[in-house]
Amino acid sequence: MSAENMDNDNRAEVKQQRLQGRLGPEVQAFRDACQSLQLATITKEGLPHVSYTPFAFDQAGYYILVSDLAVHGQNLKLNKNVSIMMVEDEGDAKSIHARKRLTFDTTAEHIAKESDQGAAGVAALFARFGDMVKNLAQLGDFHLYKLTPSNGRYVKGFGQAFNVSGNDLVDFLHLSEGHVQDEKSRHSELTSQ
C-alpha cells in the first residue's frame, strides 16, 4: 500500500471516529426519547402490514410484547423479517417532509417470558411503561419478541442521512448529488436564463 493510500485511510478513519463521537449519542438519545416504534410485518399472503408497538431497548435488541390477536402478532409467527421505524412527532418537526427518523431491518425472535432473557425483556418494558406491562405479560395471548437490528439509517433532515449498524455505529452516507430536479423544471430554469 502506498503512503498516499495509507494517509487517505487514516483521514477516513479519523473522520469516521469524529462522526461516531458526534452522531452516536444523538442517535441513541433520539431512540431513547421514542416510546413506540412503527412495525412493518409480512402477512401470510406476503403483503406488508404496518402497525406500532411500545418497545424497550438494550444491547441485545428491541423488546416488544404483542398479542396473537393483533395482525402483527400473527405475522411475527410466520415471518421473522421485520422493518422498524422510530419517527419524530409531527408537532415537533421543523418540516413535515423531513422528520427525523431511525429505521432498521430486524430479525424477530420469540422469547419465552419465563426464561432469563424473557424476564429481562419484560423487566425492561416494565421499567419504561409500568404496571400495564405486568398485566399484559400475564396474558396467554401476549408474547415477547426480541427484534435484533442489522442495518439501518438515521435521517436528520434533507441531505442528512447516515447508515447505522445494529449496535448504533454510524457511517456517513454522503448525498453528494443532492436532490434532483425533474426534467421539466430543469428545462424551464435553463430557458429562463
C-alpha positions as semicolon CSV with decimal commas, in nm:
position;residue;x (nm);y (nm);z (nm)
1;M;0,000;0,000;0,000
2;S;0,136;0,340;-0,095
3;A;0,192;0,620;0,158
4;E;-0,083;0,823;-0,011
5;N;-0,337;0,538;0,030
6;M;-0,239;0,494;0,397
7;D;-0,279;0,869;0,454
8;N;-0,624;0,862;0,292
9;D;-0,722;0,560;0,504
10;N;-0,606;0,738;0,821
11;R;-0,804;1,052;0,732
12;A;-1,115;0,845;0,664
13;E;-1,075;0,664;0,997
14;V;-1,037;0,991;1,189
15;K;-1,342;1,136;1,010
16;Q;-1,541;0,822;1,099
17;Q;-1,437;0,844;1,467
18;R;-1,540;1,213;1,484
19;L;-1,872;1,133;1,320
20;Q;-1,934;0,843;1,559
21;G;-1,847;1,063;1,858
22;R;-2,085;1,336;1,743
23;L;-2,376;1,139;1,598
24;G;-2,365;0,821;1,806
25;P;-2,503;0,994;2,119
26;E;-2,758;1,182;1,907
27;V;-2,892;0,859;1,754
28;Q;-2,910;0,696;2,099
29;A;-3,088;0,997;2,251
30;F;-3,340;1,002;1,965
31;R;-3,408;0,628;2,007
32;D;-3,439;0,659;2,385
33;A;-3,685;0,951;2,354
34;C;-3,921;0,738;2,145
35;Q;-4,163;0,515;2,332
36;S;-4,311;0,330;2,038
37;L;-4,193;0,212;1,702
38;Q;-4,368;0,152;1,373
39;L;-4,354;-0,212;1,279
40;A;-4,373;-0,342;0,921
41;T;-4,450;-0,715;0,914
42;I;-4,549;-0,951;0,633
43;T;-4,883;-1,134;0,621
44;K;-4,924;-1,500;0,526
45;E;-5,030;-1,374;0,182
46;G;-4,694;-1,195;0,151
47;L;-4,848;-0,849;0,187
48;P;-4,696;-0,572;0,401
49;H;-4,876;-0,474;0,720
50;V;-4,792;-0,165;0,923
51;S;-4,866;-0,117;1,292
52;Y;-4,697;0,016;1,602
53;T;-4,599;-0,106;1,946
54;P;-4,426;0,025;2,259
55;F;-4,070;-0,101;2,298
56;A;-3,774;-0,123;2,531
57;F;-3,414;-0,136;2,408
58;D;-3,098;-0,292;2,542
59;Q;-2,779;-0,402;2,372
60;A;-2,947;-0,732;2,274
61;G;-3,215;-0,554;2,072
62;Y;-3,565;-0,411;2,083
63;Y;-3,817;-0,589;2,307
64;I;-4,185;-0,582;2,222
65;L;-4,484;-0,751;2,383
66;V;-4,761;-0,823;2,130
67;S;-5,085;-1,016;2,121
68;D;-5,165;-1,304;1,889
69;L;-5,500;-1,131;1,836
70;A;-5,323;-0,846;1,653
71;V;-5,236;-0,892;1,287
72;H;-4,870;-0,809;1,356
73;G;-4,867;-1,075;1,630
74;Q;-4,983;-1,336;1,381
75;N;-4,734;-1,212;1,120
76;L;-4,437;-1,239;1,358
77;K;-4,506;-1,611;1,397
78;L;-4,490;-1,660;1,019
79;N;-4,206;-1,434;0,908
80;K;-3,910;-1,317;1,114
81;N;-3,818;-1,031;0,879
82;V;-3,943;-0,706;1,027
83;S;-3,869;-0,344;0,947
84;I;-3,899;-0,090;1,228
85;M;-3,904;0,289;1,238
86;M;-3,896;0,548;1,510
87;V;-4,004;0,887;1,379
88;E;-4,011;1,240;1,515
89;D;-4,351;1,366;1,626
90;E;-4,518;1,582;1,358
91;G;-4,573;1,862;1,608
92;D;-4,200;1,877;1,688
93;A;-4,074;1,859;1,329
94;K;-3,929;2,165;1,157
95;S;-4,062;2,030;0,828
96;I;-4,324;1,761;0,776
97;H;-4,120;1,648;0,473
98;A;-3,801;1,592;0,668
99;R;-3,894;1,444;1,004
100;K;-3,609;1,282;1,194
101;R;-3,630;0,905;1,176
102;L;-3,438;0,593;1,265
103;T;-3,510;0,275;1,070
104;F;-3,374;-0,078;1,093
105;D;-3,413;-0,410;0,923
106;T;-3,454;-0,660;1,206
107;T;-3,498;-1,028;1,274
108;A;-3,772;-1,120;1,521
109;E;-3,715;-1,393;1,778
110;H;-3,984;-1,523;2,012
111;I;-3,852;-1,520;2,370
112;A;-4,023;-1,727;2,639
113;K;-4,137;-1,481;2,907
114;E;-4,035;-1,722;3,185
115;S;-3,676;-1,758;3,057
116;D;-3,392;-1,543;3,196
117;Q;-3,380;-1,337;2,877
118;G;-3,761;-1,313;2,877
119;A;-3,764;-1,189;3,236
120;A;-3,501;-0,928;3,141
121;G;-3,710;-0,817;2,840
122;V;-4,030;-0,788;3,044
123;A;-3,836;-0,600;3,318
124;A;-3,702;-0,355;3,057
125;L;-4,056;-0,293;2,930
126;F;-4,185;-0,260;3,288
127;A;-3,914;-0,001;3,365
128;R;-4,043;0,213;3,076
129;F;-4,419;0,158;3,098
130;G;-4,507;0,041;3,448
131;D;-4,780;-0,193;3,570
132;M;-4,957;-0,225;3,234
133;V;-4,665;-0,441;3,116
134;K;-4,701;-0,681;3,412
135;N;-5,073;-0,715;3,333
136;L;-5,012;-0,781;2,962
137;A;-4,722;-1,021;3,027
138;Q;-4,955;-1,240;3,236
139;L;-5,197;-1,287;2,946
140;G;-5,151;-1,604;2,743
141;D;-5,202;-1,437;2,404
142;F;-4,925;-1,178;2,463
143;H;-4,580;-1,289;2,351
144;L;-4,239;-1,131;2,396
145;Y;-4,022;-1,078;2,090
146;K;-3,670;-0,950;2,058
147;L;-3,604;-0,761;1,736
148;T;-3,235;-0,781;1,651
149;P;-3,135;-0,493;1,423
150;S;-2,892;-0,534;1,136
151;N;-2,852;-0,238;0,905
152;G;-3,036;0,087;0,949
153;R;-3,049;0,454;0,866
154;Y;-3,076;0,773;1,070
155;V;-3,216;1,072;0,882
156;K;-3,180;1,416;1,040
157;G;-3,333;1,610;0,753
158;F;-3,282;1,691;0,388
159;G;-2,945;1,560;0,266
160;Q;-2,850;1,436;0,614
161;A;-2,870;1,057;0,604
162;F;-2,641;0,825;0,798
163;N;-2,611;0,449;0,786
164;V;-2,639;0,289;1,129
165;S;-2,540;-0,064;1,221
166;G;-2,730;-0,272;1,473
167;N;-2,501;-0,160;1,754
168;D;-2,551;0,211;1,678
169;L;-2,224;0,264;1,493
170;V;-2,272;0,544;1,243
171;D;-2,132;0,558;0,891
172;F;-2,152;0,878;0,695
173;L;-2,370;0,847;0,389
174;H;-2,293;1,148;0,179
175;L;-2,563;1,252;-0,064
176;S;-2,319;1,444;-0,282
177;E;-2,562;1,480;-0,572
178;G;-2,838;1,622;-0,358
179;H;-3,198;1,606;-0,468
180;V;-3,256;1,601;-0,842
181;Q;-3,497;1,831;-1,018
182;D;-3,732;1,676;-1,266
183;E;-3,651;1,735;-1,635
184;K;-3,936;1,981;-1,691
185;S;-3,827;2,211;-1,402
186;R;-3,463;2,197;-1,507
187;H;-3,553;2,282;-1,870
188;S;-3,767;2,578;-1,754
189;E;-3,481;2,707;-1,542
190;L;-3,231;2,682;-1,829
191;T;-3,456;2,855;-2,085
192;S;-3,538;3,143;-1,849
193;Q;-3,169;3,236;-1,807
